[in-house]
Amino acid sequence: MHIDHVHFYIKDAPRSRDWFVKAMNFQDRGSWHSRHTQTGWVSSGPVNLLLSSPLTPESRWFDFARSHPPGVVDLAFRVDDLEGAIDRAIAAGAQVLEPASQSRDDRGVLKWARVEGWGALSHTLVERRGRTEGRFPQLGELNVDRDRVASAFAKRLQRSQENRVEDGAGEDPLTLLGIDHVVLNVEAGELQAACDYYQKSFGFERQQSFTIRTGRSGLYSQVLVHPRGQIELPINEPTSDNSQIQEFLECNGGSGIQHIALRTDRLVETIARWRRRGVSFIDVPATYYAGLAKRCPVELSEERWRAIAAQEILVDWQDEASDALLLQTFTQPIFDRPTFFFEAIERYRGALGFGEGNFQALFEAIERAQIERSRPE
């Protein structure tokens, strides 16, 4: 099982599509309208994001929009056997939100169904046979004329290339390698039940768990992985009323996806590019880098260490894999409320884990931002 695509509810789909293109270097793959929903599609390498704005109460995303701020409404899983995946989910007690459907043409067969996730999150299960990349279940709702879409995409691609020249970009696109992991926040006391649900409904297995505490707050985290795929799903719950996880839950209207980790093999260059384009990141104090190069078992040039510190990138390693480094950093929340953000991650020489050594530094950095938000103007 793999992540097929991520679907966001957005207030203004065209504006958000433009932001992903201009700020995060995604490709604009087109936009479509139905009577009820406006949807944009952006991608970078294998990462596909759909951005939808409900236009009427008949939109499938309208109920989500009434109760939640912009964020991830559906995390789509690609499966090998749709019927088998549905049967497993139903047997575990999951509700089917949209029954199995399919779209067939001379390129291949696309099959899908949508089932409930935790809280308001849903999961579209997608089975692809043949050459169906670039086709999504949601586009069936929009009744897209493929010739029109292809023409629109060609025009947008030409405009994108022209804009890059005008920007003086001419830059390497720094295409992402994929989605590394997705983090779900749940209400206090729900962590074990949420883990059980994903184990029974989708076949996830428990991996490591963590407890993080500061003098002010804390969290519990359980990592889930899928044994037959590339999906890693850490789940967090707060341990105090003033936890940053609790702040997310209150601002989000309940459980939801906190962040998505985007994987690259050129993190320093990617973060520098995104900063130039206006993306904001967490602040890492200079003291974090004091003596870091001496403690690290991996030899990097002084220039490389300076670049890592300049981009405020966190560094972690595991003693049993002393030649590998995990590099990561995190954007500030990308919407109006302190809810969803992105992580950018590089697994240098195949580093494993989630940056456990950085969890405390990350938690404290987000907590500092939380304290700043709470101060009176």
C-alpha positions as CSV (number, residue, x, y, z in Angstrom):
1,M,0.0,0.0,0.0
2,H,1.3,3.5,-0.9
3,I,0.0,7.0,-0.7
4,D,-1.7,7.7,-4.1
5,H,-2.5,11.4,-3.5
6,V,-3.4,13.9,-0.8
7,H,-6.6,15.9,-1.1
8,F,-6.9,19.3,0.7
9,Y,-9.9,21.4,1.5
10,I,-8.9,25.0,0.5
11,K,-10.9,28.2,0.7
12,D,-9.5,29.5,-2.6
13,A,-8.3,26.7,-4.8
14,P,-6.7,28.9,-7.6
15,R,-4.9,31.0,-5.1
16,S,-3.5,28.0,-3.2
17,R,-2.5,26.3,-6.5
18,D,-0.5,29.4,-7.4
19,W,1.1,29.4,-3.9
20,F,2.3,25.8,-4.3
21,V,3.7,26.6,-7.8
22,K,5.4,29.9,-6.9
23,A,6.6,29.2,-3.3
24,M,7.2,25.4,-3.2
25,N,8.1,24.8,-6.9
26,F,5.3,22.4,-7.6
27,Q,4.1,22.0,-11.2
28,D,0.6,23.3,-12.1
29,R,-1.1,20.3,-13.7
30,G,-4.5,22.0,-14.3
31,S,-7.8,22.9,-12.6
32,W,-11.3,21.8,-13.1
33,H,-14.8,23.0,-12.2
34,S,-18.1,21.2,-11.5
35,R,-21.3,22.9,-10.4
36,H,-20.3,22.1,-6.8
37,T,-16.5,22.0,-6.5
38,Q,-13.5,23.7,-7.9
39,T,-10.3,21.6,-7.9
40,G,-6.7,22.3,-8.7
41,W,-3.9,19.7,-9.1
42,V,-0.2,20.3,-8.4
43,S,2.6,17.8,-8.3
44,S,6.3,17.4,-7.7
45,G,7.8,14.1,-8.8
46,P,5.5,11.4,-7.4
47,V,3.8,13.8,-5.0
48,N,0.3,14.7,-6.1
49,L,-1.9,17.2,-4.3
50,L,-5.5,18.0,-5.1
51,L,-6.8,21.3,-3.8
52,S,-10.6,21.6,-3.6
53,S,-12.9,24.5,-2.8
54,P,-16.6,23.7,-2.2
55,L,-18.9,26.0,-4.2
56,T,-22.3,24.7,-3.1
57,P,-23.7,22.6,-0.2
58,E,-23.8,19.6,-2.6
59,S,-20.0,19.4,-2.8
60,R,-18.7,16.2,-1.2
61,W,-16.3,18.4,0.9
62,F,-19.0,21.0,2.1
63,D,-19.6,19.3,5.5
64,F,-15.8,19.2,6.2
65,A,-15.5,22.9,5.3
66,R,-18.3,23.9,7.7
67,S,-16.5,22.3,10.7
68,H,-12.8,22.6,9.9
69,P,-10.3,25.1,8.6
70,P,-8.3,24.4,5.4
71,G,-6.3,21.2,5.6
72,V,-6.1,17.5,4.6
73,V,-9.6,16.1,4.0
74,D,-8.6,12.8,2.3
75,L,-5.4,10.8,2.4
76,A,-5.7,8.4,-0.6
77,F,-4.1,4.9,-0.3
78,R,-3.1,3.0,-3.4
79,V,-4.0,-0.7,-3.1
80,D,-3.4,-3.8,-5.2
81,D,-6.9,-5.3,-4.5
82,L,-9.7,-2.8,-4.0
83,E,-12.4,-5.3,-3.2
84,G,-10.1,-7.0,-0.6
85,A,-9.2,-3.7,1.0
86,I,-12.8,-2.7,1.3
87,D,-13.8,-6.1,2.8
88,R,-11.0,-5.7,5.4
89,A,-12.1,-2.2,6.3
90,I,-15.8,-3.2,6.6
91,A,-14.9,-6.2,8.8
92,A,-13.0,-3.9,11.1
93,G,-16.1,-1.7,11.4
94,A,-15.1,1.1,9.0
95,Q,-17.9,2.9,7.3
96,V,-17.9,3.1,3.5
97,L,-18.5,6.7,2.5
98,E,-18.5,6.1,-1.3
99,P,-19.0,2.6,-2.8
100,A,-16.6,1.0,-5.3
101,S,-16.6,2.7,-8.7
102,Q,-14.4,2.4,-11.8
103,S,-13.4,4.3,-14.9
104,R,-12.1,2.4,-17.9
105,D,-10.6,3.5,-21.2
106,D,-7.9,2.4,-23.6
107,R,-5.1,3.4,-21.2
108,G,-6.2,1.3,-18.3
109,V,-8.7,0.9,-15.4
110,L,-9.0,3.1,-12.3
111,K,-11.0,1.7,-9.4
112,W,-11.8,3.4,-6.1
113,A,-13.9,3.7,-3.0
114,R,-13.8,6.0,-0.1
115,V,-13.9,4.9,3.6
116,E,-13.8,6.8,6.8
117,G,-10.6,7.5,8.6
118,W,-10.1,8.9,12.1
119,G,-12.3,11.9,12.9
120,A,-13.3,13.8,9.8
121,L,-10.5,12.4,7.7
122,S,-11.4,10.0,4.9
123,H,-9.3,7.6,2.9
124,T,-9.9,7.0,-0.8
125,L,-8.7,3.5,-1.7
126,V,-7.4,3.5,-5.3
127,E,-6.5,0.5,-7.5
128,R,-4.7,1.3,-10.8
129,R,-4.3,-1.0,-13.8
130,G,-2.5,0.1,-16.9
131,R,-1.4,3.7,-17.5
132,T,-3.7,5.7,-15.2
133,E,-1.2,8.1,-13.6
134,G,-2.6,11.6,-13.7
135,R,-6.2,10.4,-13.4
136,F,-8.0,10.7,-10.0
137,P,-11.3,9.5,-8.7
138,Q,-12.3,13.1,-7.9
139,L,-12.1,14.0,-11.6
140,G,-14.9,11.6,-12.3
141,E,-17.2,13.8,-10.3
142,L,-16.1,16.8,-12.3
143,N,-17.0,15.1,-15.7
144,V,-13.8,16.4,-17.3
145,D,-13.3,16.5,-21.1
146,R,-9.9,15.0,-21.4
147,D,-9.1,16.8,-24.6
148,R,-9.9,20.1,-23.0
149,V,-7.7,19.1,-19.9
150,A,-4.8,18.1,-22.1
151,S,-5.0,21.4,-24.0
152,A,-5.3,23.4,-20.8
153,F,-2.3,21.5,-19.3
154,A,-0.2,22.3,-22.4
155,K,-1.0,26.0,-22.1
156,R,-0.3,26.0,-18.4
157,L,3.0,24.2,-18.9
158,Q,4.0,26.8,-21.5
159,R,3.1,29.7,-19.2
160,S,5.0,28.0,-16.3
161,Q,8.1,27.7,-18.5
162,E,7.7,31.4,-19.6
163,N,7.3,32.5,-15.9
164,R,10.5,30.6,-15.0
165,V,12.4,32.6,-17.6
166,E,10.8,35.8,-16.4
167,D,11.7,35.0,-12.8
168,G,15.2,34.4,-13.8
169,A,14.7,31.0,-12.4
170,G,16.2,28.8,-15.0
171,E,16.7,26.8,-11.8
172,D,16.9,23.1,-11.4
173,P,13.3,22.1,-10.4
174,L,14.5,20.2,-7.3
175,T,11.8,17.6,-7.8
176,L,10.7,15.8,-4.6
177,L,11.3,12.1,-4.2
178,G,8.0,11.4,-2.5
179,I,6.0,11.6,0.7
180,D,8.1,10.2,3.6
181,H,5.5,10.1,6.3
182,V,2.2,11.7,7.4
183,V,1.4,12.7,11.0
184,L,-2.1,12.5,12.5
185,N,-3.1,14.3,15.7
186,V,-5.9,12.8,17.8
187,E,-7.7,13.8,21.0
188,A,-6.2,13.0,24.4
189,G,-7.0,9.4,25.3
190,E,-7.7,8.3,21.7
191,L,-4.1,7.3,20.7
192,Q,-4.6,3.6,21.4
193,A,-8.0,3.4,19.8
194,A,-6.8,5.2,16.7
195,C,-3.8,2.9,16.3
196,D,-6.1,-0.1,16.7
197,Y,-8.4,1.3,14.0
198,Y,-5.6,1.7,11.4
199,Q,-4.2,-1.7,12.3
200,K,-7.5,-3.6,11.9
201,S,-8.9,-1.5,9.0
202,F,-5.9,-1.0,6.8
203,G,-3.2,-3.5,8.0
204,F,-0.8,-1.1,9.7
205,E,1.7,-2.3,12.3
206,R,3.0,-0.6,15.4
207,Q,6.7,0.5,15.4
208,Q,8.5,2.7,17.9
209,S,6.7,5.0,20.3
210,F,7.9,8.3,22.0
211,T,7.1,10.5,24.9
212,I,8.2,14.1,24.8
213,R,7.9,16.6,27.6
214,T,9.0,20.1,28.3
215,G,8.5,22.2,31.4
216,R,5.3,23.4,29.9
217,S,3.6,20.5,28.0
218,G,4.1,17.2,26.1
219,L,2.9,14.5,23.8
220,Y,2.7,10.8,23.2
221,S,3.4,9.5,19.8
222,Q,3.0,6.0,18.2
223,V,4.5,5.2,14.8
224,L,2.5,3.0,12.4
225,V,4.0,1.5,9.3
226,H,2.5,-0.7,6.6
227,P,4.3,-4.0,6.1
228,R,3.5,-4.1,2.3
229,G,4.2,-0.6,1.2
230,Q,5.8,2.7,1.9
231,I,3.3,4.4,4.3
232,E,4.5,5.5,7.7
233,L,1.9,7.1,9.9
234,P,2.9,8.5,13.3
235,I,-0.1,9.4,15.5
236,N,0.2,12.0,18.3
237,E,-2.0,12.8,21.3
238,P,-1.5,15.7,23.8
239,T,-0.5,15.1,27.4
240,S,-1.6,18.5,28.7
241,D,-4.3,21.2,28.0
242,N,-1.7,23.7,26.8
243,S,0.2,21.2,24.5
244,Q,0.8,22.3,21.0
245,I,-1.1,19.2,19.9
246,Q,-4.1,20.4,22.0
247,E,-3.8,23.8,20.3
248,F,-3.9,22.0,16.9
249,L,-7.0,20.1,17.9
250,E,-8.8,23.2,19.1
251,C,-8.0,25.2,16.0
252,N,-8.7,22.3,13.7
253,G,-12.0,21.4,15.1
254,G,-10.8,18.0,16.2
255,S,-8.4,15.3,15.0
256,G,-6.6,15.7,11.7
257,I,-3.4,15.6,9.7
258,Q,-0.8,17.8,11.4
259,H,1.9,17.6,8.8
260,I,3.3,15.8,5.7
261,A,7.0,15.1,5.3
262,L,8.2,15.7,1.8
263,R,11.4,13.8,0.9
264,T,14.3,15.2,-1.1
265,D,17.9,14.3,-1.7
266,R,19.0,17.9,-1.7
267,L,17.5,19.4,1.4
268,V,19.9,22.4,1.9
269,E,19.3,23.5,-1.7
270,T,15.5,22.9,-1.5
271,I,15.1,24.9,1.8
272,A,17.2,27.8,0.4
273,R,15.0,27.8,-2.7
274,W,11.8,27.8,-0.7
275,R,13.0,30.5,1.6
276,R,13.8,32.8,-1.4
277,R,10.3,32.2,-2.6
278,G,8.7,33.2,0.7
279,V,8.2,30.0,2.7
280,S,8.6,30.5,6.4
281,F,10.2,27.9,8.6
282,I,10.6,27.2,12.4
283,D,13.4,29.1,14.1
284,V,16.3,26.9,15.4
285,P,18.5,28.7,18.0
286,A,22.2,29.1,17.1
287,T,23.1,27.1,20.3
288,Y,21.7,24.0,18.6
289,Y,24.7,23.9,16.3
290,A,27.3,24.5,19.0
291,G,29.6,21.5,18.8
292,L,27.3,19.6,16.5
293,A,29.9,18.8,13.9
294,K,32.2,17.4,16.6
295,R,29.5,15.2,18.0
296,C,28.3,13.9,14.6
297,P,30.0,10.6,13.5
298,V,29.5,11.6,9.8
299,E,32.2,13.7,8.3
300,L,31.0,16.7,6.3
301,S,32.9,19.7,5.0
302,E,32.9,22.9,7.0
303,E,31.1,24.5,4.1
304,R,28.4,21.9,4.3
305,W,28.0,22.5,8.1
306,R,27.7,26.2,7.5
307,A,25.1,25.7,4.9
308,I,23.1,23.4,7.2
309,A,23.2,26.0,10.0
310,A,22.4,28.8,7.7
311,Q,19.2,27.1,6.6
312,E,18.4,26.1,10.2
313,I,18.2,22.4,9.4
314,L,18.1,19.8,12.2
315,V,20.5,16.8,12.1
316,D,20.1,13.4,13.6
317,W,21.9,10.0,13.4
318,Q,21.7,6.6,14.9
319,D,24.7,5.0,16.6
320,E,24.2,1.7,14.8
321,A,24.3,3.5,11.4
322,S,27.1,6.0,12.0
323,D,27.6,6.8,8.3
324,A,24.0,8.0,7.8
325,L,22.3,11.3,8.6
326,L,18.8,12.4,8.8
327,L,18.3,16.1,7.9
328,Q,15.0,17.8,8.4
329,T,13.2,21.0,9.0
330,F,9.6,22.2,9.3
331,T,7.6,25.1,7.8
332,Q,5.4,27.4,9.8
333,P,1.7,26.6,9.4
334,I,0.8,27.3,5.8
335,F,-2.8,28.4,6.5
336,D,-4.4,31.1,8.7
337,R,-4.6,28.9,11.8
338,P,-1.8,27.1,13.6
339,T,-2.7,23.7,12.1
340,F,-1.2,22.1,9.1
341,F,2.5,22.4,8.1
342,F,5.1,20.6,6.0
343,E,8.3,18.9,7.0
344,A,11.2,18.6,4.5
345,I,13.5,15.6,5.0
346,E,16.6,14.1,3.5
347,R,17.8,10.6,4.4
348,Y,21.5,11.0,3.7
349,R,23.0,7.6,3.0
350,G,19.7,5.9,3.8
351,A,19.2,7.1,7.3
352,L,16.3,5.5,9.2
353,G,13.9,6.8,11.9
354,F,12.1,10.1,12.2
355,G,14.7,12.3,13.8
356,E,14.1,11.1,17.3
357,G,17.0,13.1,18.5
358,N,15.4,16.2,17.1
359,F,11.9,15.7,18.6
360,Q,12.7,17.7,21.7
361,A,14.2,20.5,19.7
362,L,11.2,20.5,17.3
363,F,8.7,20.4,20.1
364,E,10.4,23.3,21.8
365,A,10.6,25.3,18.6
366,I,6.9,24.9,17.9
367,E,6.1,25.7,21.5
368,R,8.0,28.9,21.3
369,A,5.9,29.9,18.3
370,Q,2.8,28.9,20.3
371,I,3.8,31.2,23.2
372,E,4.4,34.0,20.7
373,R,0.9,33.6,19.3
374,S,-0.6,33.8,22.8
375,R,1.0,37.1,23.7
376,P,-1.2,40.2,23.4
377,E,-0.5,42.5,20.5
